[in-house]
Amino acid sequence: MTKNENPLVDTIVNAIQDKKGTGIVVADMSHIADAVCRYFIICQGNSGNQVEAIARGVGDGAREKLGEKPMAVCGEQNAVWIALDYGDVMVHVFQPETRQFYDLEHLWADAALTSIPDLP
């Protein structure tokens, strides 16, 4: 779990961990002038079913704990990459091969990256 000043980020990280999502990285882009959002949260699941479960868990957790709903959700049809847009926070849930191919962690070289340890 991360202790971020943004409660939505913490809620999302907890929801990912609840569904056994791994490789969680929080990219803080709040200091980058042209960034599309303040935070990217990137993680992965091992199958399409797990990617769907993680995305659903994020949506449920944010709604139940904070009353937040995503403005958009993309990628649910094939579940290799599901993106949830919360305005200032973008969540990307990948299958491993797709995550490696797009390498979003390094898309914004100036972002401060925080890796969240996987839960046992």
MOUR-V864573 format. One record per run of one state. SS is the DSSP state (H for helix, E for strand, L for the rest). FROM is the first residue (numbers start at 1). TO is the last residue. Records with the same first field share a line. If there is no record, write none. Layout:
BEGIN
SS: FROM-TO, FROM-TO
END
This chain:
BEGIN
L: 1-6, 19-21, 29-38, 46-47, 67-71, 75-80, 86-88, 103-103, 107-111, 117-120
H: 7-18, 48-66, 96-102, 104-106
E: 22-28, 39-45, 72-74, 81-85, 89-95, 112-116
END
